[in-house]
Amino acid sequence: MFGQVDNANSSYRFAVYPPSQPGMPWLSVCVGPDGDLVDANSFATCEAAAAATRRAQAFFNVLTAFSQPETGLAA
């Protein structure tokens, strides 16, 4: 599962990675516009990792909407 949140100022990428070997966890990863790791979490199941990734994407969608001058919501 991969995703991306874009606006004029940023591009955050999200991914869920399967275990690389037995006994390893699923990983949910967020990479920021500069290519640096923003967040990574481990999960026992793909479903849990995907759900966490969807929540993070939704959060960044709201965050970027509030930072857009055309919405009238920018600080």
GUVO-273558 format. One record per residue (C-alpha): residue in one letter; residue number from 1; x, y, z. Coordinates in steps of 0.001 Angstrom, whole numbers. Layout:
BEGIN
{residu = A; num = NUM; xx = X; yy = Y; zz = Z}
...
END
This chain:
BEGIN
{residu = M; num = 1; xx = 0; yy = 0; zz = 0}
{residu = F; num = 2; xx = 1406; yy = 3354; zz = -1017}
{residu = G; num = 3; xx = 0; yy = 6863; zz = -866}
{residu = Q; num = 4; xx = 955; yy = 10482; zz = -1175}
{residu = V; num = 5; xx = -350; yy = 13813; zz = 116}
{residu = D; num = 6; xx = 556; yy = 16825; zz = -2016}
{residu = N; num = 7; xx = 83; yy = 20551; zz = -1865}
{residu = A; num = 8; xx = 2014; yy = 23481; zz = -3240}
{residu = N; num = 9; xx = 4510; yy = 23371; zz = -376}
{residu = S; num = 10; xx = 4996; yy = 19715; zz = 460}
{residu = S; num = 11; xx = 4781; yy = 16117; zz = -583}
{residu = Y; num = 12; xx = 4486; yy = 13438; zz = 2092}
{residu = R; num = 13; xx = 4713; yy = 9797; zz = 1001}
{residu = F; num = 14; xx = 3276; yy = 6837; zz = 2864}
{residu = A; num = 15; xx = 3957; yy = 3126; zz = 2520}
{residu = V; num = 16; xx = 3216; yy = -170; zz = 4230}
{residu = Y; num = 17; xx = 5983; yy = -2751; zz = 3983}
{residu = P; num = 18; xx = 5517; yy = -6485; zz = 4566}
{residu = P; num = 19; xx = 7788; yy = -8396; zz = 6947}
{residu = S; num = 20; xx = 11171; yy = -9071; zz = 5366}
{residu = Q; num = 21; xx = 11403; yy = -12433; zz = 7108}
{residu = P; num = 22; xx = 9329; yy = -14583; zz = 9486}
{residu = G; num = 23; xx = 8860; yy = -13020; zz = 12896}
{residu = M; num = 24; xx = 9366; yy = -9445; zz = 11659}
{residu = P; num = 25; xx = 6523; yy = -6872; zz = 11835}
{residu = W; num = 26; xx = 4620; yy = -4995; zz = 9155}
{residu = L; num = 27; xx = 5870; yy = -1391; zz = 8867}
{residu = S; num = 28; xx = 3948; yy = 1816; zz = 8236}
{residu = V; num = 29; xx = 6299; yy = 4574; zz = 7028}
{residu = C; num = 30; xx = 5945; yy = 8304; zz = 6280}
{residu = V; num = 31; xx = 8661; yy = 10153; zz = 4340}
{residu = G; num = 32; xx = 8658; yy = 13951; zz = 4230}
{residu = P; num = 33; xx = 9211; yy = 16321; zz = 1310}
{residu = D; num = 34; xx = 12960; yy = 16428; zz = 1968}
{residu = G; num = 35; xx = 13254; yy = 12632; zz = 1855}
{residu = D; num = 36; xx = 13756; yy = 12282; zz = 5598}
{residu = L; num = 37; xx = 11833; yy = 9757; zz = 7639}
{residu = V; num = 38; xx = 8953; yy = 11476; zz = 9437}
{residu = D; num = 39; xx = 7507; yy = 8448; zz = 11213}
{residu = A; num = 40; xx = 7624; yy = 4659; zz = 11199}
{residu = N; num = 41; xx = 5637; yy = 2197; zz = 13273}
{residu = S; num = 42; xx = 5512; yy = -1578; zz = 13470}
{residu = F; num = 43; xx = 2335; yy = -3682; zz = 13460}
{residu = A; num = 44; xx = 1451; yy = -7345; zz = 13848}
{residu = T; num = 45; xx = -881; yy = -7369; zz = 10829}
{residu = C; num = 46; xx = -1166; yy = -5769; zz = 7420}
{residu = E; num = 47; xx = -4648; yy = -4536; zz = 8301}
{residu = A; num = 48; xx = -3390; yy = -2673; zz = 11366}
{residu = A; num = 49; xx = -515; yy = -1092; zz = 9418}
{residu = A; num = 50; xx = -2823; yy = -60; zz = 6574}
{residu = A; num = 51; xx = -5365; yy = 1448; zz = 8993}
{residu = A; num = 52; xx = -2647; yy = 3496; zz = 10711}
{residu = T; num = 53; xx = -1381; yy = 4676; zz = 7321}
{residu = R; num = 54; xx = -4889; yy = 5756; zz = 6248}
{residu = R; num = 55; xx = -5280; yy = 7732; zz = 9491}
{residu = A; num = 56; xx = -1920; yy = 9446; zz = 8935}
{residu = Q; num = 57; xx = -2849; yy = 10314; zz = 5345}
{residu = A; num = 58; xx = -6170; yy = 11771; zz = 6518}
{residu = F; num = 59; xx = -4355; yy = 13843; zz = 9151}
{residu = F; num = 60; xx = -1909; yy = 15249; zz = 6580}
{residu = N; num = 61; xx = -4794; yy = 15966; zz = 4175}
{residu = V; num = 62; xx = -6511; yy = 18069; zz = 6860}
{residu = L; num = 63; xx = -3229; yy = 19698; zz = 7857}
{residu = T; num = 64; xx = -2408; yy = 20705; zz = 4283}
{residu = A; num = 65; xx = -5978; yy = 21945; zz = 3680}
{residu = F; num = 66; xx = -5650; yy = 24272; zz = 6669}
{residu = S; num = 67; xx = -2321; yy = 25580; zz = 5376}
{residu = Q; num = 68; xx = -3740; yy = 26592; zz = 1976}
{residu = P; num = 69; xx = -4343; yy = 30364; zz = 1642}
{residu = E; num = 70; xx = -7285; yy = 29844; zz = -729}
{residu = T; num = 71; xx = -9286; yy = 28058; zz = 2003}
{residu = G; num = 72; xx = -9256; yy = 31141; zz = 4160}
{residu = L; num = 73; xx = -8078; yy = 28970; zz = 7036}
{residu = A; num = 74; xx = -4359; yy = 29756; zz = 6925}
{residu = A; num = 75; xx = -2916; yy = 31461; zz = 9986}
END
